[in-house]
Amino acid sequence: EIVFSTSLTNSLLLACIALLEHVANVKLYADRGGYKVSTSSDLVAVGLCNIFGCLSGSFVVAGGFSRSALNAKATSQISMLLSVFVSVGTIYAAAPLLSMLPDAILSVVLFMAVIG
């Protein structure tokens, strides 16, 4: 009973954060590009992706601020491929160093990366 309640609460919180991040990202780049978007249709699309994705064991579908900001001025798809390789390389290089830090410090690092 308690485990289910905690899991449900965490799942709903994760869904809200992912949807809010997606809407903020869409609105930011729509304003920059000067085009109109329908946030309700975007939320339906993200919801459907998450529903069908959970059937195949995928991660939560959501847009990321950092990767979108990195590729905001890009003119080709090669930049996305390069950012994937840099992200994966950084994860493999930093994982041994970060594994020894307490979770509180890691959360502060992530928080500061998002707001700063």
N, CA, C and O atoms as CSV, one atom per row, in Angstrom:
chain,resi,resn,atom,element,x,y,z
A,1,GLU,N,N,0.827,-1.199,0.000
A,1,GLU,CA,C,0.000,0.000,0.000
A,1,GLU,C,C,0.861,1.249,0.000
A,1,GLU,O,O,0.658,2.131,-0.835
A,2,ILE,N,N,1.828,1.351,0.923
A,2,ILE,CA,C,2.666,2.550,1.023
A,2,ILE,C,C,3.573,2.677,-0.193
A,2,ILE,O,O,3.783,3.783,-0.691
A,3,VAL,N,N,4.116,1.559,-0.680
A,3,VAL,CA,C,4.998,1.589,-1.841
A,3,VAL,C,C,4.225,2.061,-3.069
A,3,VAL,O,O,4.741,2.861,-3.850
A,4,PHE,N,N,3.003,1.581,-3.249
A,4,PHE,CA,C,2.194,1.999,-4.387
A,4,PHE,C,C,1.877,3.486,-4.305
A,4,PHE,O,O,1.928,4.185,-5.316
A,5,SER,N,N,1.552,3.970,-3.125
A,5,SER,CA,C,1.227,5.378,-2.945
A,5,SER,C,C,2.439,6.263,-3.264
A,5,SER,O,O,2.308,7.290,-3.929
A,6,THR,N,N,3.607,5.857,-2.789
A,6,THR,CA,C,4.824,6.611,-3.069
A,6,THR,C,C,5.161,6.576,-4.553
A,6,THR,O,O,5.547,7.594,-5.128
A,7,SER,N,N,5.018,5.415,-5.171
A,7,SER,CA,C,5.296,5.293,-6.607
A,7,SER,C,C,4.340,6.137,-7.429
A,7,SER,O,O,4.752,6.780,-8.394
A,8,LEU,N,N,3.080,6.141,-7.060
A,8,LEU,CA,C,2.089,6.933,-7.786
A,8,LEU,C,C,2.377,8.422,-7.638
A,8,LEU,O,O,2.294,9.171,-8.612
A,9,THR,N,N,2.711,8.850,-6.434
A,9,THR,CA,C,3.046,10.258,-6.195
A,9,THR,C,C,4.272,10.670,-7.003
A,9,THR,O,O,4.269,11.721,-7.643
A,10,ASN,N,N,5.308,9.856,-6.976
A,10,ASN,CA,C,6.520,10.157,-7.738
A,10,ASN,C,C,6.259,10.172,-9.238
A,10,ASN,O,O,6.810,11.007,-9.955
A,11,SER,N,N,5.429,9.262,-9.715
A,11,SER,CA,C,5.103,9.213,-11.143
A,11,SER,C,C,4.343,10.456,-11.588
A,11,SER,O,O,4.632,11.024,-12.642
A,12,LEU,N,N,3.379,10.873,-10.790
A,12,LEU,CA,C,2.618,12.083,-11.141
A,12,LEU,C,C,3.494,13.328,-11.091
A,12,LEU,O,O,3.355,14.221,-11.927
A,13,LEU,N,N,4.389,13.389,-10.120
A,13,LEU,CA,C,5.302,14.518,-10.030
A,13,LEU,C,C,6.239,14.560,-11.230
A,13,LEU,O,O,6.471,15.631,-11.792
A,14,LEU,N,N,6.774,13.427,-11.626
A,14,LEU,CA,C,7.648,13.354,-12.798
A,14,LEU,C,C,6.905,13.751,-14.066
A,14,LEU,O,O,7.456,14.451,-14.916
A,15,ALA,N,N,5.664,13.311,-14.198
A,15,ALA,CA,C,4.871,13.676,-15.370
A,15,ALA,C,C,4.619,15.174,-15.428
A,15,ALA,O,O,4.721,15.779,-16.496
A,16,CYS,N,N,4.293,15.772,-14.304
A,16,CYS,CA,C,4.061,17.229,-14.266
A,16,CYS,C,C,5.319,18.004,-14.619
A,16,CYS,O,O,5.258,18.974,-15.376
A,17,ILE,N,N,6.451,17.590,-14.082
A,17,ILE,CA,C,7.712,18.280,-14.379
A,17,ILE,C,C,8.054,18.143,-15.860
A,17,ILE,O,O,8.454,19.121,-16.492
A,18,ALA,N,N,7.902,16.954,-16.415
A,18,ALA,CA,C,8.221,16.741,-17.828
A,18,ALA,C,C,7.309,17.568,-18.728
A,18,ALA,O,O,7.773,18.142,-19.714
A,19,LEU,N,N,6.023,17.637,-18.404
A,19,LEU,CA,C,5.091,18.409,-19.233
A,19,LEU,C,C,5.356,19.908,-19.119
A,19,LEU,O,O,5.298,20.626,-20.117
A,20,LEU,N,N,5.644,20.380,-17.911
A,20,LEU,CA,C,5.952,21.804,-17.746
A,20,LEU,C,C,7.236,22.183,-18.485
A,20,LEU,O,O,7.315,23.247,-19.099
A,21,GLU,N,N,8.223,21.319,-18.422
A,21,GLU,CA,C,9.469,21.591,-19.143
A,21,GLU,C,C,9.221,21.624,-20.645
A,21,GLU,O,O,9.758,22.479,-21.348
A,22,HIS,N,N,8.415,20.704,-21.130
A,22,HIS,CA,C,8.110,20.663,-22.563
A,22,HIS,C,C,7.385,21.929,-23.010
A,22,HIS,O,O,7.742,22.518,-24.030
A,23,VAL,N,N,6.380,22.348,-22.263
A,23,VAL,CA,C,5.614,23.546,-22.632
A,23,VAL,C,C,6.505,24.784,-22.594
A,23,VAL,O,O,6.420,25.635,-23.479
A,24,ALA,N,N,7.355,24.891,-21.580
A,24,ALA,CA,C,8.252,26.043,-21.492
A,24,ALA,C,C,9.225,26.079,-22.665
A,24,ALA,O,O,9.498,27.143,-23.222
A,25,ASN,N,N,9.741,24.921,-23.034
A,25,ASN,CA,C,10.668,24.832,-24.162
A,25,ASN,C,C,9.976,25.194,-25.475
A,25,ASN,O,O,10.528,25.930,-26.292
A,26,VAL,N,N,8.778,24.679,-25.669
A,26,VAL,CA,C,8.028,24.960,-26.902
A,26,VAL,C,C,7.708,26.450,-27.002
A,26,VAL,O,O,7.883,27.052,-28.062
A,27,LYS,N,N,7.246,27.040,-25.919
A,27,LYS,CA,C,6.900,28.470,-25.946
A,27,LYS,C,C,8.126,29.342,-26.178
A,27,LYS,O,O,8.049,30.336,-26.900
A,28,LEU,N,N,9.248,28.985,-25.580
A,28,LEU,CA,C,10.466,29.761,-25.752
A,28,LEU,C,C,10.887,29.805,-27.219
A,28,LEU,O,O,11.154,30.881,-27.755
A,29,TYR,N,N,10.948,28.655,-27.863
A,29,TYR,CA,C,11.420,28.614,-29.245
A,29,TYR,C,C,10.350,29.058,-30.231
A,29,TYR,O,O,10.683,29.482,-31.338
A,30,ALA,N,N,9.090,28.974,-29.870
A,30,ALA,CA,C,8.040,29.525,-30.728
A,30,ALA,C,C,8.104,31.043,-30.724
A,30,ALA,O,O,7.927,31.674,-31.766
A,31,ASP,N,N,8.358,31.639,-29.555
A,31,ASP,CA,C,8.500,33.090,-29.475
A,31,ASP,C,C,9.721,33.561,-30.247
A,31,ASP,O,O,9.668,34.575,-30.942
A,32,ARG,N,N,10.810,32.834,-30.126
A,32,ARG,CA,C,12.030,33.206,-30.856
A,32,ARG,C,C,11.838,33.085,-32.366
A,32,ARG,O,O,12.306,33.928,-33.131
A,33,GLY,N,N,11.146,32.027,-32.785
A,33,GLY,CA,C,10.958,31.799,-34.214
A,33,GLY,C,C,9.792,32.556,-34.800
A,33,GLY,O,O,9.659,32.639,-36.021
A,34,GLY,N,N,8.941,33.112,-33.953
A,34,GLY,CA,C,7.805,33.884,-34.426
A,34,GLY,C,C,6.680,33.042,-35.007
A,34,GLY,O,O,6.013,33.477,-35.945
A,35,TYR,N,N,6.455,31.860,-34.479
A,35,TYR,CA,C,5.348,31.035,-34.963
A,35,TYR,C,C,4.434,30.634,-33.818
A,35,TYR,O,O,4.821,30.669,-32.650
A,36,LYS,N,N,3.224,30.257,-34.171
A,36,LYS,CA,C,2.203,29.882,-33.181
A,36,LYS,C,C,2.277,28.380,-32.924
A,36,LYS,O,O,2.536,27.590,-33.833
A,37,VAL,N,N,2.048,28.006,-31.678
A,37,VAL,CA,C,1.971,26.599,-31.315
A,37,VAL,C,C,0.720,26.367,-30.479
A,37,VAL,O,O,0.211,27.272,-29.818
A,38,SER,N,N,0.252,25.155,-30.526
A,38,SER,CA,C,-0.886,24.754,-29.711
A,38,SER,C,C,-0.353,23.868,-28.589
A,38,SER,O,O,0.006,22.713,-28.820
A,39,THR,N,N,-0.305,24.406,-27.385
A,39,THR,CA,C,0.250,23.625,-26.276
A,39,THR,C,C,-0.618,22.418,-25.952
A,39,THR,O,O,-0.108,21.394,-25.495
A,40,SER,N,N,-1.925,22.526,-26.183
A,40,SER,CA,C,-2.786,21.375,-25.876
A,40,SER,C,C,-2.486,20.215,-26.820
A,40,SER,O,O,-2.457,19.064,-26.385
A,41,SER,N,N,-2.263,20.495,-28.102
A,41,SER,CA,C,-1.936,19.400,-29.025
A,41,SER,C,C,-0.535,18.856,-28.750
A,41,SER,O,O,-0.291,17.664,-28.934
A,42,ASP,N,N,0.385,19.713,-28.314
A,42,ASP,CA,C,1.709,19.233,-27.924
A,42,ASP,C,C,1.624,18.310,-26.716
A,42,ASP,O,O,2.284,17.272,-26.676
A,43,LEU,N,N,0.811,18.686,-25.728
A,43,LEU,CA,C,0.670,17.843,-24.545
A,43,LEU,C,C,0.012,16.508,-24.876
A,43,LEU,O,O,0.361,15.481,-24.294
A,44,VAL,N,N,-0.940,16.520,-25.809
A,44,VAL,CA,C,-1.555,15.261,-26.238
A,44,VAL,C,C,-0.510,14.376,-26.929
A,44,VAL,O,O,-0.459,13.168,-26.695
A,45,ALA,N,N,0.324,14.989,-27.785
A,45,ALA,CA,C,1.365,14.219,-28.475
A,45,ALA,C,C,2.373,13.638,-27.491
A,45,ALA,O,O,2.753,12.474,-27.615
A,46,VAL,N,N,2.807,14.424,-26.523
A,46,VAL,CA,C,3.755,13.923,-25.524
A,46,VAL,C,C,3.108,12.828,-24.674
A,46,VAL,O,O,3.745,11.825,-24.354
A,47,GLY,N,N,1.842,13.028,-24.312
A,47,GLY,CA,C,1.132,12.009,-23.540
A,47,GLY,C,C,1.007,10.695,-24.290
A,47,GLY,O,O,1.211,9.626,-23.714
A,48,LEU,N,N,0.673,10.768,-25.573
A,48,LEU,CA,C,0.566,9.544,-26.378
A,48,LEU,C,C,1.927,8.860,-26.532
A,48,LEU,O,O,2.019,7.634,-26.480
A,49,CYS,N,N,2.984,9.661,-26.722
A,49,CYS,CA,C,4.324,9.080,-26.806
A,49,CYS,C,C,4.684,8.369,-25.511
A,49,CYS,O,O,5.278,7.291,-25.540
A,50,ASN,N,N,4.336,8.954,-24.391
A,50,ASN,CA,C,4.648,8.325,-23.107
A,50,ASN,C,C,3.803,7.079,-22.865
A,50,ASN,O,O,4.292,6.098,-22.305
A,51,ILE,N,N,2.545,7.111,-23.281
A,51,ILE,CA,C,1.689,5.929,-23.106
A,51,ILE,C,C,2.199,4.768,-23.943
A,51,ILE,O,O,2.334,3.651,-23.445
A,52,PHE,N,N,2.486,5.033,-25.231
A,52,PHE,CA,C,2.969,3.948,-26.088
A,52,PHE,C,C,4.423,3.590,-25.775
A,52,PHE,O,O,4.845,2.451,-25.976
A,53,GLY,N,N,5.185,4.570,-25.282
A,53,GLY,CA,C,6.566,4.288,-24.921
A,53,GLY,C,C,6.690,3.377,-23.719
A,53,GLY,O,O,7.611,2.564,-23.645
A,54,CYS,N,N,5.755,3.507,-22.759
A,54,CYS,CA,C,5.832,2.649,-21.570
A,54,CYS,C,C,5.573,1.188,-21.926
A,54,CYS,O,O,5.992,0.286,-21.202
A,55,LEU,N,N,4.895,0.960,-23.021
A,55,LEU,CA,C,4.649,-0.423,-23.442
A,55,LEU,C,C,5.914,-1.096,-23.961
A,55,LEU,O,O,6.025,-2.321,-23.935
A,56,SER,N,N,6.866,-0.293,-24.433
A,56,SER,CA,C,8.114,-0.859,-24.940
A,56,SER,C,C,9.285,-0.630,-23.993
A,56,SER,O,O,10.416,-0.994,-24.318
A,57,GLY,N,N,9.037,-0.032,-22.824
A,57,GLY,CA,C,10.082,0.151,-21.828
A,57,GLY,C,C,10.962,1.361,-22.067
A,57,GLY,O,O,12.125,1.360,-21.664
A,58,SER,N,N,10.441,2.389,-22.711
A,58,SER,CA,C,11.260,3.573,-22.977
A,58,SER,C,C,11.291,4.505,-21.771
A,58,SER,O,O,10.535,4.332,-20.815
A,59,PHE,N,N,12.173,5.490,-21.832
A,59,PHE,CA,C,12.227,6.518,-20.806
A,59,PHE,C,C,11.111,7.524,-21.050
A,59,PHE,O,O,10.421,7.462,-22.067
A,60,VAL,N,N,10.940,8.441,-20.122
A,60,VAL,CA,C,9.924,9.484,-20.262
A,60,VAL,C,C,10.278,10.371,-21.447
A,60,VAL,O,O,11.424,10.799,-21.591
A,61,VAL,N,N,9.293,10.645,-22.289
A,61,VAL,CA,C,9.502,11.511,-23.446
A,61,VAL,C,C,9.305,12.950,-23.004
A,61,VAL,O,O,8.236,13.319,-22.518
A,62,ALA,N,N,10.349,13.766,-23.176
A,62,ALA,CA,C,10.274,15.184,-22.825
A,62,ALA,C,C,11.405,15.912,-23.528
A,62,ALA,O,O,12.413,15.311,-23.898
A,63,GLY,N,N,11.228,17.204,-23.706
A,63,GLY,CA,C,12.279,18.012,-24.306
A,63,GLY,C,C,13.236,18.499,-23.241
A,63,GLY,O,O,12.846,18.697,-22.091
A,64,GLY,N,N,14.478,18.691,-23.617
A,64,GLY,CA,C,15.459,19.174,-22.665
A,64,GLY,C,C,15.905,20.590,-23.001
A,64,GLY,O,O,16.189,20.910,-24.156
A,65,PHE,N,N,15.962,21.431,-21.974
A,65,PHE,CA,C,16.390,22.817,-22.190
A,65,PHE,C,C,17.824,22.888,-22.693
A,65,PHE,O,O,18.122,23.621,-23.636
A,66,SER,N,N,18.703,22.133,-22.067
A,66,SER,CA,C,20.129,22.273,-22.382
A,66,SER,C,C,20.442,21.839,-23.806
A,66,SER,O,O,21.192,22.520,-24.505
A,67,ARG,N,N,19.883,20.723,-24.246
A,67,ARG,CA,C,20.161,20.266,-25.607
A,67,ARG,C,C,19.495,21.168,-26.631
A,67,ARG,O,O,20.053,21.393,-27.705
A,68,SER,N,N,18.319,21.689,-26.324
A,68,SER,CA,C,17.658,22.615,-27.240
A,68,SER,C,C,18.433,23.919,-27.342
A,68,SER,O,O,18.574,24.479,-28.429
A,69,ALA,N,N,18.934,24.402,-26.213
A,69,ALA,CA,C,19.727,25.638,-26.224
A,69,ALA,C,C,21.042,25.431,-26.966
A,69,ALA,O,O,21.531,26.339,-27.638
A,70,LEU,N,N,21.609,24.247,-26.843
A,70,LEU,CA,C,22.861,23.944,-27.514
A,70,LEU,C,C,22.683,23.969,-29.025
A,70,LEU,O,O,23.566,24.439,-29.743
A,71,ASN,N,N,21.569,23.477,-29.507
A,71,ASN,CA,C,21.334,23.382,-30.947
A,71,ASN,C,C,20.448,24.492,-31.491
A,71,ASN,O,O,19.952,24.381,-32.612
A,72,ALA,N,N,20.239,25.548,-30.738
A,72,ALA,CA,C,19.335,26.615,-31.167
A,72,ALA,C,C,19.820,27.316,-32.428
A,72,ALA,O,O,19.005,27.682,-33.275
A,73,LYS,N,N,21.104,27.507,-32.569
A,73,LYS,CA,C,21.659,28.225,-33.721
A,73,LYS,C,C,22.228,27.287,-34.777
A,73,LYS,O,O,22.851,27.742,-35.736
A,74,ALA,N,N,22.024,25.996,-34.613
A,74,ALA,CA,C,22.594,25.023,-35.545
A,74,ALA,C,C,21.901,25.107,-36.903
A,74,ALA,O,O,20.718,25.433,-36.996
A,75,THR,N,N,22.656,24.808,-37.942
A,75,THR,CA,C,22.098,24.866,-39.298
A,75,THR,C,C,21.997,23.492,-39.941
A,75,THR,O,O,21.453,23.371,-41.039
A,76,SER,N,N,22.509,22.448,-39.282
A,76,SER,CA,C,22.407,21.106,-39.854
A,76,SER,C,C,22.131,20.091,-38.754
A,76,SER,O,O,22.224,20.397,-37.565
A,77,GLN,N,N,21.792,18.885,-39.172
A,77,GLN,CA,C,21.499,17.818,-38.216
A,77,GLN,C,C,22.764,17.221,-37.609
A,77,GLN,O,O,22.692,16.476,-36.632
A,78,ILE,N,N,23.910,17.541,-38.178
A,78,ILE,CA,C,25.173,17.037,-37.640
A,78,ILE,C,C,25.399,17.549,-36.219
A,78,ILE,O,O,26.010,16.862,-35.401
A,79,SER,N,N,24.911,18.745,-35.925
A,79,SER,CA,C,25.094,19.296,-34.581
A,79,SER,C,C,24.394,18.439,-33.532
A,79,SER,O,O,24.912,18.269,-32.429
A,80,MET,N,N,23.236,17.903,-33.861
A,80,MET,CA,C,22.533,17.025,-32.922
A,80,MET,C,C,23.332,15.741,-32.699
A,80,MET,O,O,23.444,15.262,-31.571
A,81,LEU,N,N,23.878,15.196,-33.767
A,81,LEU,CA,C,24.688,13.989,-33.651
A,81,LEU,C,C,25.936,14.258,-32.817
A,81,LEU,O,O,26.320,13.434,-31.988
A,82,LEU,N,N,26.562,15.397,-33.032
A,82,LEU,CA,C,27.734,15.763,-32.258
A,82,LEU,C,C,27.384,15.948,-30.782
A,82,LEU,O,O,28.149,15.536,-29.909
A,83,SER,N,N,26.238,16.561,-30.497
A,83,SER,CA,C,25.854,16.754,-29.094
A,83,SER,C,C,25.553,15.420,-28.410
A,83,SER,O,O,25.784,15.282,-27.209
A,84,VAL,N,N,25.047,14.447,-29.149
A,84,VAL,CA,C,24.821,13.112,-28.583
A,84,VAL,C,C,26.154,12.475,-28.190
A,84,VAL,O,O,26.291,11.932,-27.094
A,85,PHE,N,N,27.135,12.548,-29.095
A,85,PHE,CA,C,28.440,11.954,-28.792
A,85,PHE,C,C,29.120,12.654,-27.621
A,85,PHE,O,O,29.743,12.000,-26.784
A,86,VAL,N,N,29.005,13.975,-27.555
A,86,VAL,CA,C,29.603,14.716,-26.451
A,86,VAL,C,C,28.892,14.368,-25.142
A,86,VAL,O,O,29.543,14.193,-24.112
A,87,SER,N,N,27.555,14.266,-25.179
A,87,SER,CA,C,26.799,13.925,-23.961
A,87,SER,C,C,27.162,12.536,-23.450
A,87,SER,O,O,27.410,12.357,-22.257
A,88,VAL,N,N,27.195,11.563,-24.337
A,88,VAL,CA,C,27.520,10.191,-23.933
A,88,VAL,C,C,28.966,10.109,-23.449
A,88,VAL,O,O,29.249,9.448,-22.449
A,89,GLY,N,N,29.874,10.773,-24.147
A,89,GLY,CA,C,31.274,10.784,-23.725
A,89,GLY,C,C,31.454,11.412,-22.363
A,89,GLY,O,O,32.233,10.925,-21.544
A,90,THR,N,N,30.728,12.505,-22.117
A,90,THR,CA,C,30.808,13.172,-20.818
A,90,THR,C,C,30.257,12.277,-19.714
A,90,THR,O,O,30.819,12.220,-18.620
A,91,ILE,N,N,29.177,11.587,-19.993
A,91,ILE,CA,C,28.595,10.691,-18.989
A,91,ILE,C,C,29.584,9.588,-18.620
A,91,ILE,O,O,29.782,9.297,-17.440
A,92,TYR,N,N,30.209,8.973,-19.634
A,92,TYR,CA,C,31.155,7.900,-19.337
A,92,TYR,C,C,32.417,8.415,-18.656
A,92,TYR,O,O,33.004,7.709,-17.835
A,93,ALA,N,N,32.843,9.625,-18.979
A,93,ALA,CA,C,34.050,10.176,-18.353
A,93,ALA,C,C,33.775,10.645,-16.929
A,93,ALA,O,O,34.625,10.490,-16.052
A,94,ALA,N,N,32.599,11.214,-16.690
A,94,ALA,CA,C,32.306,11.798,-15.387
A,94,ALA,C,C,31.700,10.815,-14.389
A,94,ALA,O,O,31.723,11.074,-13.186
A,95,ALA,N,N,31.167,9.711,-14.856
A,95,ALA,CA,C,30.490,8.771,-13.957
A,95,ALA,C,C,31.386,8.260,-12.833
A,95,ALA,O,O,30.942,8.242,-11.685
A,96,PRO,N,N,32.621,7.845,-13.101
A,96,PRO,CA,C,33.460,7.378,-11.981
A,96,PRO,C,C,33.756,8.484,-10.960
A,96,PRO,O,O,33.861,8.219,-9.762
A,97,LEU,N,N,33.888,9.706,-11.438
A,97,LEU,CA,C,34.182,10.813,-10.522
A,97,LEU,C,C,32.963,11.194,-9.688
A,97,LEU,O,O,33.086,11.507,-8.504
A,98,LEU,N,N,31.794,11.166,-10.309
A,98,LEU,CA,C,30.579,11.589,-9.620
A,98,LEU,C,C,29.990,10.506,-8.720
A,98,LEU,O,O,29.163,10.806,-7.860
A,99,SER,N,N,30.399,9.266,-8.903
A,99,SER,CA,C,29.810,8.182,-8.114
A,99,SER,C,C,30.174,8.283,-6.632
A,99,SER,O,O,29.484,7.712,-5.787
A,100,MET,N,N,31.232,8.992,-6.316
A,100,MET,CA,C,31.660,9.098,-4.922
A,100,MET,C,C,31.014,10.279,-4.199
A,100,MET,O,O,31.131,10.383,-2.978
A,101,LEU,N,N,30.345,11.158,-4.915
A,101,LEU,CA,C,29.714,12.317,-4.283
A,101,LEU,C,C,28.362,11.950,-3.683
A,101,LEU,O,O,27.666,11.092,-4.227
A,102,PRO,N,N,27.977,12.569,-2.588
A,102,PRO,CA,C,26.638,12.331,-2.021
A,102,PRO,C,C,25.553,12.865,-2.970
A,102,PRO,O,O,25.797,13.763,-3.775
A,103,ASP,N,N,24.366,12.293,-2.852
A,103,ASP,CA,C,23.260,12.690,-3.723
A,103,ASP,C,C,22.888,14.160,-3.561
A,103,ASP,O,O,22.474,14.797,-4.529
A,104,ALA,N,N,23.026,14.706,-2.364
A,104,ALA,CA,C,22.678,16.111,-2.138
A,104,ALA,C,C,23.571,17.036,-2.958
A,104,ALA,O,O,23.095,18.033,-3.501
A,105,ILE,N,N,24.827,16.725,-3.050
A,105,ILE,CA,C,25.750,17.555,-3.832
A,105,ILE,C,C,25.427,17.435,-5.318
A,105,ILE,O,O,25.443,18.430,-6.042
A,106,LEU,N,N,25.137,16.227,-5.768
A,106,LEU,CA,C,24.774,16.050,-7.179
A,106,LEU,C,C,23.499,16.807,-7.528
A,106,LEU,O,O,23.391,17.371,-8.617
A,107,SER,N,N,22.539,16.824,-6.618
A,107,SER,CA,C,21.300,17.549,-6.898
A,107,SER,C,C,21.543,19.046,-6.963
A,107,SER,O,O,20.903,19.736,-7.756
A,108,VAL,N,N,22.448,19.561,-6.152
A,108,VAL,CA,C,22.788,20.985,-6.206
A,108,VAL,C,C,23.482,21.304,-7.526
A,108,VAL,O,O,23.211,22.343,-8.129
A,109,VAL,N,N,24.360,20.437,-7.976
A,109,VAL,CA,C,25.044,20.646,-9.261
A,109,VAL,C,C,24.021,20.702,-10.400
A,109,VAL,O,O,24.092,21.585,-11.255
A,110,LEU,N,N,23.077,19.769,-10.412
A,110,LEU,CA,C,22.044,19.768,-11.451
A,110,LEU,C,C,21.148,20.994,-11.350
A,110,LEU,O,O,20.789,21.588,-12.366
A,111,PHE,N,N,20.786,21.373,-10.133
A,111,PHE,CA,C,19.929,22.539,-9.937
A,111,PHE,C,C,20.618,23.801,-10.452
A,111,PHE,O,O,19.994,24.616,-11.130
A,112,MET,N,N,21.883,23.962,-10.137
A,112,MET,CA,C,22.617,25.150,-10.581
A,112,MET,C,C,22.805,25.149,-12.097
A,112,MET,O,O,22.827,26.214,-12.714
A,113,ALA,N,N,22.940,23.981,-12.699
A,113,ALA,CA,C,23.058,23.916,-14.154
A,113,ALA,C,C,21.772,24.346,-14.830
A,113,ALA,O,O,21.801,24.963,-15.895
A,114,VAL,N,N,20.649,24.025,-14.219
A,114,VAL,CA,C,19.363,24.384,-14.814
A,114,VAL,C,C,19.080,25.877,-14.670
A,114,VAL,O,O,18.629,26.510,-15.625
A,115,ILE,N,N,19.338,26.450,-13.490
A,115,ILE,CA,C,18.987,27.855,-13.289
A,115,ILE,C,C,20.077,28.804,-13.758
A,115,ILE,O,O,19.799,29.986,-13.961
A,116,GLY,N,N,21.284,28.343,-13.936
A,116,GLY,CA,C,22.365,29.255,-14.253
A,116,GLY,C,C,22.871,29.100,-15.621
A,116,GLY,O,O,23.790,29.813,-16.023
